[in-house]
């Protein structure tokens, strides 16, 4: 079947774009090997840093485009933190801002043809989600000690038996957070890029009728651009929600 598909021109491998390989050849990849994932994550850091450094360098009364973008991003994330986690959460603004910018620029750079979508890999998103999970848990215990466990005890429930059942559910949902936090981002990025690759394969195989998948690619590209921004926002606002639980654990 694979040979028939290749012979008919439909030789589409949408998952190849997610393969991690060495930048300097070789088939083995170790933890210290520079890879395409390493390159694009480094470019993500450079791009995010450039926006904030260039945008905040001039501080002109009439802002440049870069300054406007930097100020808008700063204000957006700061307002999100204070709205969700309160004024106490503002001290953790640098961490949330870093997460938001890294995911946003990683998602946007992944839309460049021939690039690599680092946030489509669960290994990347799981590290980000685990870092959030560990951070908010440590903050909760440091600030409240054993009283942080009130997060799992629903005192408003009418009976003790119901409170125990709800406590078990709360504990399970708490420890599932890193999984849902990471899978949501990786799954959305992988699905969108795979669909784009499939449409691109059809465009290359249909010849004169390629305008149909090209229209689909154009629409999907616009959708993926929106998804890239939304997924960065979702990851950041969920981080703020978890941070709020750590700062105010009582039900």
N, C-alpha and C positions, 0 to 999 in steps of 0.2 A: 504493500500500500504506500509506503514511503517513497519507493522508486516511481510509482505511478504518479504520485503527487508532484515529485520533482520533475518528472517528464512533462507534465501538463503546465508547468510554470508556477504552481502553487507550492513553493518550498518555503514555508513560513515557520520560523522558530522564535516565538515571542519571548521565551524565557532566557534566550542566550544573552540578552542585554543585562541580565542580573548576575552574570558570572563574574567572580572576582579572579583576576589574573595578575601576575607580576608585571611591573612596568618595564623590566629589563630582560624579558624572556624567561624561559625555564618553566617547568610544569609544576614544581612544588612551591607552595605558598606557606610560609611560617609566620609567626606573630610579628617578626621583625622585618618581613619582606615588604618593600614599597609596592603597593598595588594601585589599580585604578580607583579603588575605594579610598585609599589613602590620599591620592591626588585630589579627588573631587571634594573630600572633606576639608583638605587644606585650602583649596580654592574657596570653599564656603566660608571658612574663618577669615580669609583675606578679604573677601567681598563684604562680609558683615562689618569687619573692622574698618574697611575703607569708607563705608557709608557713614559710620558714626564719627570717625576721625575727620574726614573731609567736611562733613556736615556741621561739625562743632568747631571747626578751625577758625572760620571768619567771624561768626556771630554778628553778622551785619544787621542793621536796622531793617533794611529791605532784603529779606533772605533770598539766597540762591535756591535753585531746585534741590541741590543736595542738602542744604540746610533745612529746607522745608520738609523734605522726606525724613531727615533725621529727627527733627523736632516733632513731627507728626507721629512717628513710630514711638519715640520716647513718651510723649503724652498719652498715646493710646494704651501702651502697656502699663504705665503708671496708674492711669485711671482704672484699668481692669483690676489691678491688684487691690487698690484701695476700695473699689466698689465691692469686691468679693470677700477680701480678707480684712478689710478695715485699715485704720491708720497703723495698727501694729504690723500689718503685713508689708508696709512700705519699706521697711528695713531690708526685706528680702528681694527688693526690686532688681538689683544687679543679677541675681541668679535667674529669675524668671525672664528678664530681658535677654540674657545670654541664650537661654533655651529657645525663646521665641525667634531670635535672629538666626540662630544656627539652623533650626528646622525650616524657617521661611526661606532662607537663601539656599539651603540644600535642595528644597523642593523646586525652587525657581530655576536654579542652575541645571537641574535634572531635565528640564524641558528643552535644553539646547541639544540639537541633533548630535549624536555621537558621545553624549555625556554619560554619566553614571549616576543612578538614583540611589544615594547612600541610605536614605530613609526608607527605601523599599526592603531593606534587610533587617530582619528581626534582631540580628546581633547588635545593630546600631540602636534601634529603638528600644530594645530591652535594657541596654545600658542606661539610656536616658531615663527610662521609666523606673528602673531600680534605684538610680541616683535620687530621683524625686521621692520615691517610697522611703528610702533610708533617711533622707534629709528631714522629711516631715515627721517621721517617727521619732527621730532623735530630738528634734525641736519640741515635740509634744512631751516627751519624758523629761527633758531638761527644764522646761518651763513649768510643768505641772506635776512631775513625779508620778506617783501611783494614781493620782486623780485623772491622769490622761486616759485611764481605762474607763472613765465615765462615758467615753465616746461609744463604747459598746453596750452600755447599760441604759435601756430606754425606761427611765423612771416614770414616764407619763403613762406607761401601759397599766391597765387596771389590776392585773394579778401578777403574782411572782412567777407562776408557771409560764405565763406569756412573756414576761421579761426575760426568762432564761432562754426560751425559744428564739426570741428576737436577738438576744446577745450572741447566740450561736450563728445566726444569719449575719449579724453585723461583723463578726470576726471573719467569717468566710468571705464576705464581700470586701473586707478591708485587705485581706491577703491576695484577693484576685485582682486588685487594682493595678499592679504592675503588668499583669498579663493583658488586661483590657486596654490599658494605656498604651502599650507597645504594639499590640496586634492591630488596633484601630488605625494607627498611622501607617504601619508597614503594609497592611492589607490594602488600604486605599491607594497608596502610591504604586504598589505592584500591579494592582488590577488596571488602573488607568493607563500605565505605560505598556502593559501587555496588549490592551485593546488597540492602542495607537500603533503598535508594531504589527498587529494583525491587519489593520486597515492599510498600513503602508505596504504590506506584502501583497494585498489584493490590488492596490494601485499599480504595483510593478508588474503584475501578471495579466491585467485585463487589457492592456494596450489602449486602444481608442476609447474604451469605456471606462478609463481610469478616473474620469471626472467625478464619478459617483463616490468611490471611496475617498477621493481627495476632498470632496465636500464634507464627508463624514469625519475625516481627519481634522479639517478646519474647525468643525463644531466641537470635536473631542478635545482639541488643543485649547480652545477657549474654556471648556469645562475643566480641563486639568489645571489651567492657570488659576481658576477660581478655587479648585480643590487644594492646590498648593498653599494658598493663603489661609483657607478655612481650616485645614489640618494643623497648621502652625498655631492658629488661634485656639482651636479645640484643645491641643496639647497644653498650651499655656494656661488657659482658663481652668482646665481640670487640675493643673498644678496649684493654681490659686485656691480652688475649692478644697483640695487636700491640705493646703497650708492653713486655710481657715479652720478646718477640723482640728489641726494640731494646736492652733492658737486658742480656739474656743471649743473644747471637747465636750461640753455638757449638752445633753439633749433638751 
